[in-house]
Each structure stands twice: as structure tokens, then as C-alpha cells.
Amino acid sequence: MLTTPQVELIQNSFTAAVTARDDLVTDFYQTLFLKAPSVRGMFKEDISDQSEKLAAILQLAVQKLGDLEALVGPLHALGAQHVEYGAEPGHYTAVAETLVECLARAVGPDWTEDHAAAWNNAFTFIAQTMLDGADMAAPRQ
């Protein structure tokens, strides 16, 4: 699904993004709540714990993109957890679009369409794998 050059683009741009913006995850949540205000109620008022969890799963995903099979189990489990939070398939799209937007902002002028395409491919895999995990936990009607 992801080519070696795409994995390298993702890994390099993630490093650049977190180096440039230590508030990358905070920026993500602020942007997400503006773009999709209906999801705000799914989160505690204080999102610091959730921010740490997102940062950790992003780091894991970026590190393991060269071995997608290693991500399947953790992503299935994460998808199953998200059923309990009330996550719906459309939320995954909003999250992916917002993450790409925030990453692009953080990377700045070095961001290219190749970066966007690579990240979108990765998020498509992540979302689908999480949705598969959600289906295993509680099949959608």
C-alpha cells in the first residue's frame, strides 16, 4: 500500500512537524473541534490525556509504517475502543483531513502534494484497520 519513498516522506515530515510544533496535537484538537464541532462531546474538557494518547499512537504508526502488519493488532484494538466512544465512520475522515492539515501547517513551505498523498494513504490504511477492529467489536448495521 505504501511505497518506501512514501514511508520516508511520512517519517521525515512527522519529525519535522513535531520539531517545529511541540503543540501539534493541541493544534489538531483545536482544529478538529472547529471543523467538526459535533465530536467535541466525545472528549473530556481537559484533553491532555487524550493528546498524549494520540501523540503516542501517531509515533507508533509512523515508526511501524514499513511493517504494516505490526500495526494491525494495535489498530484493531483502538478501533474497538472507539466504538465505546461513539466514533462513526465519518469521524475517521474528519480526523484524517484535520491531521493532514495540521501536519502541512507544521511542516510549512517544505510540504508538497507528495507528502499529502503519502499521509492520506497512511490514514486510509489506519482508518480502515480501525474500522475493521470496530466491526469485530460491534458490527455496524
C-alpha positions as CSV (number, residue, x, y, z in Angstrom):
1,M,0.0,0.0,0.0
2,L,2.7,2.5,1.0
3,T,5.9,2.7,-1.0
4,T,9.3,3.0,0.6
5,P,9.6,6.7,-0.6
6,Q,6.1,7.4,0.9
7,V,7.1,5.9,4.2
8,E,10.3,8.0,4.2
9,L,8.3,11.1,3.4
10,I,5.9,10.4,6.3
11,Q,8.7,9.7,8.7
12,N,10.7,12.8,7.7
13,S,7.7,15.1,7.7
14,F,6.5,13.8,11.1
15,T,9.9,14.5,12.6
16,A,9.8,18.0,11.0
17,A,6.3,18.7,12.2
18,V,6.9,17.7,15.8
19,T,10.2,19.6,15.9
20,A,8.5,22.7,14.5
21,R,5.3,22.5,16.6
22,D,5.5,21.0,20.1
23,D,1.8,21.8,20.2
24,L,1.0,19.8,17.1
25,V,-1.6,17.6,18.8
26,T,-3.1,20.5,20.6
27,D,-3.4,22.3,17.3
28,F,-5.0,19.2,15.9
29,Y,-7.8,19.1,18.5
30,Q,-8.5,22.8,18.3
31,T,-8.8,22.5,14.5
32,L,-10.9,19.3,14.7
33,F,-13.3,20.9,17.2
34,L,-13.7,23.9,14.8
35,K,-14.2,21.7,11.7
36,A,-16.4,19.1,13.3
37,P,-17.9,20.6,16.5
38,S,-20.2,17.6,16.9
39,V,-17.3,15.4,18.0
40,R,-16.4,17.8,20.9
41,G,-18.8,16.0,23.3
42,M,-16.9,12.7,22.8
43,F,-13.9,14.2,24.7
44,K,-13.3,15.3,28.3
45,E,-13.0,19.0,28.7
46,D,-9.3,18.5,29.6
47,I,-7.9,16.7,26.6
48,S,-4.3,16.5,27.9
49,D,-4.5,12.7,28.5
50,Q,-6.1,12.2,25.1
51,S,-3.5,14.3,23.5
52,E,-0.7,12.1,24.9
53,K,-2.5,9.0,23.7
54,L,-2.8,10.5,20.2
55,A,0.8,11.5,20.1
56,A,1.8,8.0,21.2
57,I,-0.3,6.2,18.6
58,L,0.9,8.6,15.8
59,Q,4.5,7.9,16.9
60,L,3.9,4.2,16.8
61,A,2.2,4.3,13.4
62,V,5.0,6.4,11.9
63,Q,7.6,4.1,13.2
64,K,5.9,0.9,12.0
65,L,4.7,2.1,8.6
66,G,7.4,-0.1,7.0
67,D,5.8,-3.1,8.6
68,L,2.0,-2.5,8.3
69,E,1.2,-6.0,9.7
70,A,2.7,-4.9,13.0
71,L,0.1,-2.1,13.2
72,V,-3.0,-4.3,12.6
73,G,-3.4,-5.6,16.1
74,P,-3.0,-2.3,17.9
75,L,-5.2,-0.5,15.4
76,H,-7.9,-3.2,15.7
77,A,-7.9,-2.7,19.4
78,L,-8.0,1.1,19.0
79,G,-11.0,0.8,16.7
80,A,-12.8,-1.4,19.2
81,Q,-12.2,1.2,21.9
82,H,-13.5,3.9,19.6
83,V,-16.9,2.1,19.4
84,E,-17.3,2.8,23.1
85,Y,-16.6,6.5,22.5
86,G,-19.3,6.7,19.8
87,A,-16.9,7.1,16.9
88,E,-18.6,6.7,13.5
89,P,-17.0,6.1,10.1
90,G,-17.3,9.7,9.1
91,H,-15.3,10.8,12.1
92,Y,-12.3,9.0,10.7
93,T,-12.4,11.1,7.6
94,A,-12.6,14.3,9.6
95,V,-9.7,13.2,11.8
96,A,-7.5,12.3,8.8
97,E,-8.2,15.5,6.9
98,T,-7.5,17.6,10.1
99,L,-4.3,15.7,10.8
100,V,-3.0,16.3,7.3
101,E,-4.0,20.0,7.5
102,C,-2.1,20.4,10.8
103,L,0.9,18.4,9.6
104,A,1.1,20.6,6.5
105,R,0.9,23.8,8.6
106,A,3.6,22.5,10.9
107,V,6.0,21.4,8.1
108,G,5.4,24.7,6.3
109,P,6.7,25.5,2.9
110,D,8.6,22.2,2.5
111,W,5.2,20.4,2.4
112,T,4.4,19.0,-1.0
113,E,1.5,17.2,-2.7
114,D,3.6,14.0,-2.3
115,H,3.5,14.5,1.4
116,A,-0.2,14.9,1.4
117,A,-0.7,11.8,-0.8
118,A,1.6,9.7,1.4
119,W,-0.2,10.8,4.6
120,N,-3.6,10.2,3.0
121,N,-2.6,6.7,2.0
122,A,-1.4,6.0,5.5
123,F,-4.5,7.4,7.1
124,T,-6.7,5.4,4.7
125,F,-4.9,2.2,6.0
126,I,-5.2,3.3,9.6
127,A,-8.8,4.3,9.4
128,Q,-9.8,1.1,7.6
129,T,-7.9,-1.1,10.0
130,M,-9.5,0.7,13.0
131,L,-13.0,0.3,11.4
132,D,-12.3,-3.4,10.9
133,G,-11.5,-3.6,14.6
134,A,-14.7,-1.7,15.4
135,D,-16.7,-4.1,13.2
136,M,-15.2,-7.1,15.1
137,A,-16.2,-5.4,18.4
138,A,-19.7,-4.4,17.4
139,P,-20.8,-4.9,13.8
140,R,-22.2,-1.8,12.2
141,Q,-25.8,-2.0,10.9
